[in-house]
Amino acid sequence: MPRVQCAMPPALTLCAAASVAMLAGLAPARAQAQAAAGASAESLQQMRRELEALRADEAAAKAAEQARAQRIDALARQLARASGEAVIETTSTAVAEAAPPPPRDEKRKFEIYGFVQADYVQDFKRVSPNWDDTLRPSRIPTTKGLFGSDGQSIIGVRQSRFGVQATQPIAGQDLFVKFEFDMFGVGVDEGQTTIRLRHAYGSWGPLLAGQTNSVFMDIDTFPNTLDYWGPTGMVFLRTPQVRYTYKTGPHEFAAAIEKPGNDIDPGNIRTLDPALGGANIQNDEKIPDFTGHYRYDGSWGHVQLAGILRRVGFDSFDTPDNRPKGDKLGWGLNLASNFKFGAKDVLHLSAVYGEGIASYMNDGGTDLGPKGQPVIVPGGQVTGLSPDVVPLLGLVAYYDHYWNDQWSSSIGWSQTRVDNLSFQAPDAFRDGQYASANVLYTPDSHILMGAEFLWGQREDNDKSHGDDVRLQFSFKYSFTSNDFR
């Protein structure tokens, strides 16, 4: 009889069959899951791309809507200004809140500006120590050795400047405000590197109030010198004032009332000789100075004629009835012009003459002086003397030449001539002359360096004189906030 193998129990047989069936179905399910996972990742990526595209379309639509709203507002404002109507806001609140800042209005400007300048001066003679950094003929000694032995080396940064200015339309007129100072101390700060106010004023349309250039001066006649003080014979004064300016085409008319005195430079303060009665004489400033000018601008350059009328008064302190006291009429005419040659060259010319106008000059002289012959009467009082305004003539002739876009030169001469009165002191200023020539290198509008030769001479009332010769080397680095916009 054949041999029979023993079979598995029925329960185990069923379990094995089920396991085989499960294993058989597992592979297709896993493949399906993997396929579904791959399809899901691809769908997510597609959805992300679609969402980003929709968001970009939405942003573009919002930007277009904002641009339209801003253009509507701009047109409405322009129309209102032109017609005199009230400005109507047309941009919706929702759009305005969502909109970015509007484009910058070219009439609304704010600028920080200035420069750092280092000067090296090699002086071969000598001037007053408080004025080493610049050449002023009135500060040249006429007595040898008065300020020490000849020869000085000066390095300073007193010309460095800082300022802010802003412009914006206000009530149909442009409002312009300027505040500016340098570091060239004068007055009680003579010789110091400290803040000196240059400009502090605002102008709105034709009106101006604050401190700036006198209406009697023409700043455009100042040549391209490295020296800080510049030509002696030009009108140069920044002073507090109230001004009205009228312009039509190439014509300009300006009139102002200006501060009757000058505390900026003690060399320009109006003085009287102490010999006048031996009294304690001081300035008496009861009314402002009156100035005006007419200017014509053309393609060839410009010409300006300016005039001044002023009360030059004096009185005494700590004397009976504040005597002696009195006043004289000061007056002056200033004719200045620039003539253009070629692309950039400029010829600067000016001539000023007047009586009692020394405090408006860049250098030299006094407004009042004593004249006559002194007579001592019983009691020790002095008579026979009277104060009078001092006549003065100022001349400037300079030429600025541009060799090319980077190299330029300025050369010229200037003079202040005073007609001294009969009883002025022997050492009273009589004549000052100033001349200079330079070579300037400007590789960029922000950088300037150059060398300058300077000569100056002073002559006193008694004909004694002194002179000075120096070389100046300057390095200037300019900046403005407009460079960082």
Buried (B, 14 or more C-beta within 10 A) or exposed (E): EEEEEEEEEEEEEEEEEEEEEEEEEEEEEEEEEEEEEEEEEEEEEEEEEEEEEEEEEEEEEEEEBBEEBBEEBBEBBEEEEEEEEEEEEBBEEEBBEEBEEEEEEEEEBEBBBBBBBBBBBBBEBBBBEBBBBBBBBBBBBBEEEEBEEEEBEBEBBBBBBBBBBBBEEEEEEEBBBBBBBBBBBBBEBBBBBBEBEBBBBBBBBEEBBBBBBBBBBBEBBBBBBBBBBBBBBBBBBBBBBBBBBEEEEEEBBBBBBBBBBBBBBEBBBBBBBEBBBEBEBBBBBEEBBBBBBEBBBEEEBBBBBBBBEBBBBBBBEEBEEBEBBBBBEBBBBBBBBBBBBEEEEBBBBBBBBBBBBBBBBBBBBBBBBBBBEEEEEEEEEBEEBBBBBBBBBBBBBBBBBBEEEEBBBBBBBBBBBBEBBEBBBEEBBBBBBBBBBBBBEBEEEEEBBBBBBBBBBBBBBBEBBBBBBBEBBBBBBBBBEEEEE
